[in-house]
Amino acid sequence: MFERRHLQILISRMTEPRRFIQLILGPRRVGKTTLANQLAQKLTIPTLFVSADTIAASDTIWLRQQWETARLKAKQETVGEILLIVDEIQKIDNWSETVKLLWDEDSRLGHNIKVILLGSSRMLLQRGLTESLAGRFEKTYMGHWSFSEMQSAFGWDANQYSWFGGYPGSAPLISDELRWKQYIQTSMIETSVSKDILMTTRRDKPALIKKLFELGCLYSGQIISYTKMLGQMQDAGNTTTLSHYLDLLNTAGLLAGIEKYAGTILRTRASGPKFQVLQP
């Protein structure tokens, strides 16, 4: 099985004394869960892997129960330590406050529980990190796969990578391009827009976000002023709204707006963005 470079980084951190919570974040389907499973196989310390994927959003009790299970297992082990891995942590409301409470309690009582948190919604994760866990975590960002990774894992050439991008999950589908496009559209893009943006932040014009993403895909690599964008969209509001929605799409790993370089911030803000679709 192919191993990304992040694996060796985490192995090194997990063999150190307990210091920080490790947070692994990145777009959907880039191998975060696979990396956690590979890490568990490489380490000699016992591991407890749990997922919040099917847990009710308000169920912080579940998170406390998993933490208590890890504490009991750590006491039973001769090494006296355990690695707790929680996948899709952002799906639990107020997860950061609960993690902070339990982590600080372990530090105070001397419990040797190392923790790795995995998540795919950068907006929810960043909110929790800035509000509660300051100074208690290290962050590892897993982005789309590079050309060298796709070449090593699937034997792709430069033309295939430039067209199909860096999602490993879609690699077996490239022989049927129509099927590949449907997979990317329904399984990746729709899920990211619906769950990582529309369900995590209050948006007054959800259709506008999807329209902005479509426009960005059509004009990827080109510079378009916000004023011109307003003319191509119905009920677009103002340039501030478009700029904010473009930031949300960038945070979700879908579409970036690269600002023109200028000597002053005011001139930079006034310029139109250069659209850049993020892989694939």
C-alpha positions as CSV (number, residue, x, y, z in Angstrom):
1,M,0.0,0.0,0.0
2,F,1.3,3.5,-0.9
3,E,2.5,5.6,2.0
4,R,2.4,9.4,1.9
5,R,5.2,11.4,3.5
6,H,3.0,12.5,6.3
7,L,3.2,9.0,7.8
8,Q,6.8,9.3,8.8
9,I,6.1,12.7,10.4
10,L,3.4,11.2,12.5
11,I,5.4,8.2,13.5
12,S,8.1,10.5,14.7
13,R,5.7,12.5,16.8
14,M,3.9,9.5,18.2
15,T,7.2,8.0,19.5
16,E,8.0,11.1,21.4
17,P,6.7,11.7,24.9
18,R,3.1,13.0,25.0
19,R,3.2,16.7,24.2
20,F,0.4,17.8,21.8
21,I,-2.8,16.7,20.2
22,Q,-2.2,15.9,16.6
23,L,-4.7,17.2,14.1
24,I,-4.9,15.8,10.6
25,L,-7.1,17.8,8.2
26,G,-7.6,18.1,4.5
27,P,-10.1,17.7,1.6
28,R,-12.3,14.6,1.5
29,R,-10.9,11.4,0.0
30,V,-7.2,12.2,0.1
31,G,-6.3,9.4,2.5
32,K,-6.6,10.7,6.0
33,T,-8.3,7.6,7.4
34,T,-5.9,5.3,5.5
35,L,-3.0,7.2,6.9
36,A,-4.3,6.7,10.5
37,N,-4.7,2.9,9.9
38,Q,-1.2,2.7,8.5
39,L,0.1,4.6,11.5
40,A,-1.6,2.2,13.9
41,Q,0.0,-0.8,12.1
42,K,3.5,0.8,12.3
43,L,3.4,1.7,16.0
44,T,4.1,-0.6,18.8
45,I,1.8,1.1,21.3
46,P,-1.9,-0.1,21.5
47,T,-4.3,2.0,19.4
48,L,-8.1,2.7,19.8
49,F,-9.6,3.9,16.5
50,V,-13.2,5.4,16.6
51,S,-15.2,7.4,14.1
52,A,-17.9,10.0,14.7
53,D,-19.3,9.6,11.2
54,T,-22.6,8.0,12.4
55,I,-22.8,9.8,15.8
56,A,-25.5,12.5,16.5
57,A,-24.0,15.9,16.2
58,S,-24.9,16.8,19.8
59,D,-23.5,13.6,21.3
60,T,-20.4,14.8,23.3
61,I,-21.2,12.0,25.7
62,W,-20.0,9.5,23.0
63,L,-16.7,11.3,22.8
64,R,-16.3,11.1,26.6
65,Q,-17.1,7.4,26.6
66,Q,-14.4,6.7,24.0
67,W,-11.9,8.7,26.0
68,E,-12.8,6.7,29.1
69,T,-12.4,3.5,27.2
70,A,-8.9,4.6,26.1
71,R,-8.1,5.4,29.8
72,L,-9.1,1.9,30.9
73,K,-7.2,0.2,28.1
74,A,-4.1,2.3,29.0
75,K,-4.2,1.0,32.6
76,Q,-4.5,-2.6,31.4
77,E,-1.5,-2.3,29.0
78,T,2.0,-3.0,30.4
79,V,3.4,0.0,28.5
80,G,0.9,2.3,30.3
81,E,0.0,4.3,27.2
82,I,-2.4,4.2,24.3
83,L,-3.1,6.1,21.1
84,L,-6.7,7.4,20.6
85,I,-7.6,8.2,17.0
86,V,-11.0,10.0,16.4
87,D,-12.1,10.3,12.8
88,E,-14.5,13.0,11.6
89,I,-14.3,14.9,14.9
90,Q,-15.9,18.0,13.4
91,K,-19.3,16.3,13.3
92,I,-19.6,16.6,17.0
93,D,-20.9,19.9,18.3
94,N,-18.6,21.6,20.8
95,W,-16.0,18.9,20.2
96,S,-13.1,21.3,21.0
97,E,-14.4,22.2,24.5
98,T,-14.8,18.5,25.3
99,V,-11.4,17.6,24.0
100,K,-9.8,20.5,25.9
101,L,-11.4,19.3,29.1
102,L,-10.4,15.7,28.7
103,W,-6.8,16.5,27.5
104,D,-6.2,18.9,30.4
105,E,-7.6,16.3,32.8
106,D,-5.2,13.7,31.5
107,S,-2.3,16.1,31.9
108,R,-3.3,16.8,35.4
109,L,-3.7,13.2,36.4
110,G,-0.8,11.8,34.5
111,H,-2.7,9.7,32.0
112,N,-0.5,8.8,29.1
113,I,-3.1,9.0,26.3
114,K,-1.8,10.3,22.9
115,V,-4.5,11.7,20.7
116,I,-4.9,12.2,16.9
117,L,-8.0,13.9,15.5
118,L,-9.0,13.7,11.9
119,G,-11.4,16.0,10.1
120,S,-12.4,17.2,6.6
121,S,-14.3,20.4,7.3
122,R,-11.7,23.1,7.8
123,M,-14.2,25.7,8.8
124,L,-15.5,23.7,11.7
125,L,-12.0,22.6,12.7
126,Q,-10.5,26.1,12.6
127,R,-13.3,27.5,14.7
128,G,-12.7,24.9,17.4
129,L,-8.9,25.3,17.3
130,T,-9.0,29.0,17.7
131,E,-11.6,29.0,20.4
132,S,-10.5,26.2,22.8
133,L,-7.3,24.3,21.9
134,A,-4.8,27.1,21.5
135,G,-1.3,25.9,22.4
136,R,-2.4,22.3,22.7
137,F,-2.1,20.9,19.2
138,E,0.0,20.4,16.1
139,K,-1.6,20.5,12.7
140,T,-0.8,18.3,9.7
141,Y,-2.5,19.3,6.4
142,M,-3.0,16.5,3.8
143,G,-3.7,18.1,0.5
144,H,-4.5,16.6,-2.9
145,W,-1.9,14.1,-4.1
146,S,1.2,15.5,-6.0
147,F,2.2,14.3,-9.4
148,S,5.0,12.2,-8.0
149,E,2.6,10.5,-5.6
150,M,0.1,9.7,-8.4
151,Q,2.9,8.5,-10.6
152,S,4.3,6.2,-8.0
153,A,0.9,4.8,-6.9
154,F,-0.9,4.6,-10.2
155,G,1.8,5.0,-12.9
156,W,0.2,8.3,-14.3
157,D,2.0,10.5,-16.7
158,A,2.0,14.3,-16.7
159,N,-0.9,14.6,-19.1
160,Q,-3.1,12.3,-17.0
161,Y,-2.3,14.2,-13.8
162,S,-3.0,17.6,-15.4
163,W,-6.4,16.4,-16.6
164,F,-7.6,14.2,-13.8
165,G,-5.9,15.8,-10.8
166,G,-4.8,14.4,-7.5
167,Y,-7.7,12.4,-6.0
168,P,-6.6,8.8,-5.5
169,G,-10.1,7.5,-5.1
170,S,-11.0,8.4,-8.6
171,A,-7.9,6.9,-10.2
172,P,-9.5,3.5,-11.2
173,L,-12.3,5.4,-13.1
174,I,-10.2,7.4,-15.6
175,S,-10.6,4.8,-18.3
176,D,-14.3,5.8,-18.3
177,E,-14.2,9.6,-18.3
178,L,-18.0,10.1,-18.1
179,R,-18.1,7.9,-15.0
180,W,-15.1,9.7,-13.5
181,K,-16.8,13.1,-14.0
182,Q,-20.1,11.9,-12.4
183,Y,-18.1,10.6,-9.4
184,I,-16.3,13.9,-9.0
185,Q,-19.5,15.9,-9.3
186,T,-21.8,13.9,-7.1
187,S,-19.4,12.3,-4.6
188,M,-16.8,15.1,-4.1
189,I,-18.1,18.5,-5.2
190,E,-21.7,18.2,-4.1
191,T,-20.7,16.7,-0.8
192,S,-18.1,19.4,-0.1
193,V,-20.5,22.2,-0.9
194,S,-23.5,20.7,0.9
195,K,-21.7,19.5,4.1
196,D,-18.6,21.6,4.4
197,I,-20.1,25.0,3.5
198,L,-23.9,25.1,3.5
199,M,-24.4,22.9,6.6
200,T,-21.7,24.4,8.7
201,T,-22.2,28.2,8.2
202,R,-25.3,30.3,7.7
203,R,-25.7,31.3,4.1
204,D,-28.5,33.5,2.9
205,K,-27.9,32.6,-0.8
206,P,-26.8,29.0,-1.2
207,A,-27.6,28.9,-4.9
208,L,-25.1,31.8,-5.4
209,I,-22.3,29.7,-3.9
210,K,-22.9,26.9,-6.4
211,K,-23.1,29.5,-9.3
212,L,-19.9,31.1,-8.2
213,F,-18.1,27.8,-8.2
214,E,-19.4,27.0,-11.7
215,L,-18.3,30.4,-12.9
216,G,-14.9,29.8,-11.4
217,C,-14.5,26.5,-13.1
218,L,-15.4,28.0,-16.5
219,Y,-12.9,30.8,-16.1
220,S,-10.1,29.0,-14.1
221,G,-6.8,30.7,-14.7
222,Q,-8.4,34.0,-15.7
223,I,-8.9,37.3,-14.0
224,I,-12.4,38.5,-13.6
225,S,-13.5,41.6,-11.7
226,Y,-16.2,41.2,-9.1
227,T,-18.3,43.8,-10.9
228,K,-18.3,41.6,-14.1
229,M,-19.3,38.6,-12.0
230,L,-22.3,40.6,-10.6
231,G,-23.5,41.1,-14.2
232,Q,-23.4,37.3,-14.9
233,M,-25.4,36.3,-11.8
234,Q,-28.9,36.9,-10.7
235,D,-29.5,38.0,-7.1
236,A,-25.7,38.2,-6.5
237,G,-25.9,41.0,-3.9
238,N,-22.6,43.0,-3.8
239,T,-18.9,42.4,-4.3
240,T,-18.4,41.8,-0.6
241,T,-20.8,38.9,-0.6
242,L,-19.0,37.4,-3.6
243,S,-15.6,37.8,-2.0
244,H,-16.8,36.2,1.2
245,Y,-18.3,33.2,-0.7
246,L,-15.1,32.8,-2.7
247,D,-13.2,32.6,0.6
248,L,-15.6,29.8,1.8
249,L,-15.0,27.8,-1.4
250,N,-11.3,28.2,-0.9
251,T,-11.5,27.0,2.7
252,A,-13.5,23.9,1.5
253,G,-10.7,23.1,-1.0
254,L,-12.7,23.8,-4.1
255,L,-11.9,27.2,-5.7
256,A,-9.4,29.9,-4.9
257,G,-9.3,33.5,-5.9
258,I,-5.7,34.7,-6.2
259,E,-5.4,38.4,-5.6
260,K,-3.3,40.6,-7.8
261,Y,0.0,41.6,-6.3
262,A,0.2,45.3,-5.4
263,G,2.3,47.5,-3.2
264,T,-0.7,48.5,-1.0
265,I,-3.5,46.5,0.5
266,L,-6.2,48.9,-0.9
267,R,-5.0,48.3,-4.5
268,T,-4.9,44.5,-3.9
269,R,-8.5,44.5,-2.5
270,A,-9.7,46.6,-5.5
271,S,-8.4,44.2,-8.1
272,G,-10.4,41.2,-9.5
273,P,-9.3,37.7,-8.4
274,K,-7.7,35.2,-10.6
275,F,-9.8,32.0,-10.4
276,Q,-7.9,28.8,-9.7
277,V,-9.8,25.5,-9.4
278,L,-8.2,23.3,-6.7
279,Q,-7.5,19.7,-7.7
280,P,-9.0,17.9,-9.4
